[in-house]
Amino acid sequence: MASGICHRAAAAGVNWWIGLLIAVVLVPAGLRGQDPPQVPSASPQRPAATPPEISLEERADIFMARKAYADAVDYYQRALKQIGFASAPIWNKLGIAQQQQGNYRLARKAYNEALHRRKEFSEAWNNIGTTYFLENKYAKSIKYYLRSLQLNPSSAPVHLNLGTAYYHKKKYAAAVEEYRQALSLDPKVLTERATLGSVMQTRSVDAQYYFYLAKVFASLGRAEDSVRYLRRALEDGFEDLKRIKEDEDFQKISQFPAFVELLNNPPVPIKQ
């Protein structure tokens, strides 16, 4: 009897050691003697950031950039109503949107509203001049451009506009001087267009216009630009090579290889 009890006790001891061994083997070595791993709790989600509110004026600016001028007019009008029609810059933008649609009378009305609120608003004076220019009223446009330049003599777009108005009045020397002023103030004025400030004229011109631009660039020592516009003049039908060779401004770039090549091999005029 006693031996049976001892045998069972011994067997129980063996089973205990086997259970302990199994437990030790099944627990990963890196976790022995450590607390059981904790399951991370889900962190609360942060609410998505609310995008900043876009103003009515900003919406109108976006429509202007997309050339959706009718929508821009609508939102500029809403913006003006919202603030009590007090903003000269928004009236000016409204005028530009109207002008882009060819509504010159409505554009002038908006520009004059801008001037009513800010008499010294040079951009609005320029923009009124541009509406008259686009109606072929060059003499009238010149008066507004000059007034704009009195307020802001350093505006390259207005000098360029004034030069083009002089050109259409056949005042070529005055036109050249205004072009020179514009390019001296802003070398990129011919490639960059104002959209929400001073409107620059856009209208097809003749070969002689490109000749004068080439002459201005030559006077400023910008030989590559001069040759580019001179080539355009020749392609559009400018034929007076003697005038080019004898012009004092073109004499400044007479040794420039591209200029020499252009005069030795002028392009055939492109038929319109």
ChimeraX attribute file (.defattr): number of C-alpha atoms within 10 A of each C-alpha:
attribute: neighborCount
match mode: 1-to-1
recipient: residues
	/A:1	6
	/A:2	7
	/A:3	8
	/A:4	9
	/A:5	10
	/A:6	11
	/A:7	12
	/A:8	12
	/A:9	12
	/A:10	12
	/A:11	11
	/A:12	12
	/A:13	12
	/A:14	12
	/A:15	12
	/A:16	12
	/A:17	11
	/A:18	12
	/A:19	12
	/A:20	12
	/A:21	11
	/A:22	11
	/A:23	11
	/A:24	12
	/A:25	10
	/A:26	9
	/A:27	11
	/A:28	9
	/A:29	10
	/A:30	7
	/A:31	10
	/A:32	10
	/A:33	8
	/A:34	8
	/A:35	7
	/A:36	8
	/A:37	7
	/A:38	6
	/A:39	6
	/A:40	6
	/A:41	6
	/A:42	6
	/A:43	6
	/A:44	6
	/A:45	6
	/A:46	6
	/A:47	6
	/A:48	6
	/A:49	6
	/A:50	6
	/A:51	6
	/A:52	6
	/A:53	7
	/A:54	8
	/A:55	11
	/A:56	18
	/A:57	19
	/A:58	15
	/A:59	16
	/A:60	27
	/A:61	25
	/A:62	15
	/A:63	19
	/A:64	22
	/A:65	13
	/A:66	11
	/A:67	14
	/A:68	16
	/A:69	22
	/A:70	15
	/A:71	18
	/A:72	27
	/A:73	22
	/A:74	15
	/A:75	21
	/A:76	24
	/A:77	18
	/A:78	16
	/A:79	21
	/A:80	18
	/A:81	11
	/A:82	11
	/A:83	9
	/A:84	9
	/A:85	16
	/A:86	16
	/A:87	15
	/A:88	22
	/A:89	19
	/A:90	23
	/A:91	26
	/A:92	30
	/A:93	27
	/A:94	32
	/A:95	30
	/A:96	32
	/A:97	30
	/A:98	22
	/A:99	23
	/A:100	18
	/A:101	14
	/A:102	14
	/A:103	14
	/A:104	20
	/A:105	15
	/A:106	16
	/A:107	25
	/A:108	25
	/A:109	17
	/A:110	25
	/A:111	27
	/A:112	21
	/A:113	21
	/A:114	27
	/A:115	20
	/A:116	13
	/A:117	15
	/A:118	15
	/A:119	13
	/A:120	16
	/A:121	19
	/A:122	24
	/A:123	26
	/A:124	32
	/A:125	28
	/A:126	30
	/A:127	30
	/A:128	30
	/A:129	31
	/A:130	31
	/A:131	25
	/A:132	19
	/A:133	22
	/A:134	16
	/A:135	12
	/A:136	13
	/A:137	16
	/A:138	21
	/A:139	15
	/A:140	16
	/A:141	25
	/A:142	23
	/A:143	15
	/A:144	22
	/A:145	26
	/A:146	19
	/A:147	16
	/A:148	25
	/A:149	19
	/A:150	12
	/A:151	14
	/A:152	15
	/A:153	15
	/A:154	15
	/A:155	20
	/A:156	26
	/A:157	27
	/A:158	31
	/A:159	28
	/A:160	25
	/A:161	28
	/A:162	32
	/A:163	26
	/A:164	26
	/A:165	27
	/A:166	21
	/A:167	20
	/A:168	18
	/A:169	15
	/A:170	11
	/A:171	13
	/A:172	17
	/A:173	12
	/A:174	17
	/A:175	26
	/A:176	22
	/A:177	15
	/A:178	23
	/A:179	27
	/A:180	23
	/A:181	21
	/A:182	24
	/A:183	19
	/A:184	15
	/A:185	16
	/A:186	15
	/A:187	15
	/A:188	12
	/A:189	19
	/A:190	14
	/A:191	6
	/A:192	11
	/A:193	15
	/A:194	11
	/A:195	15
	/A:196	18
	/A:197	17
	/A:198	25
	/A:199	23
	/A:200	22
	/A:201	21
	/A:202	10
	/A:203	8
	/A:204	6
	/A:205	11
	/A:206	12
	/A:207	18
	/A:208	18
	/A:209	22
	/A:210	21
	/A:211	20
	/A:212	21
	/A:213	21
	/A:214	27
	/A:215	28
	/A:216	24
	/A:217	27
	/A:218	23
	/A:219	18
	/A:220	17
	/A:221	15
	/A:222	16
	/A:223	22
	/A:224	17
	/A:225	17
	/A:226	26
	/A:227	25
	/A:228	17
	/A:229	20
	/A:230	29
	/A:231	23
	/A:232	22
	/A:233	23
	/A:234	23
	/A:235	17
	/A:236	20
	/A:237	18
	/A:238	18
	/A:239	15
	/A:240	9
	/A:241	13
	/A:242	9
	/A:243	10
	/A:244	18
	/A:245	14
	/A:246	10
	/A:247	12
	/A:248	14
	/A:249	18
	/A:250	23
	/A:251	15
	/A:252	15
	/A:253	22
	/A:254	17
	/A:255	11
	/A:256	13
	/A:257	11
	/A:258	16
	/A:259	21
	/A:260	15
	/A:261	11
	/A:262	15
	/A:263	18
	/A:264	10
	/A:265	9
	/A:266	16
	/A:267	15
	/A:268	10
	/A:269	15
	/A:270	10
	/A:271	7
	/A:272	5
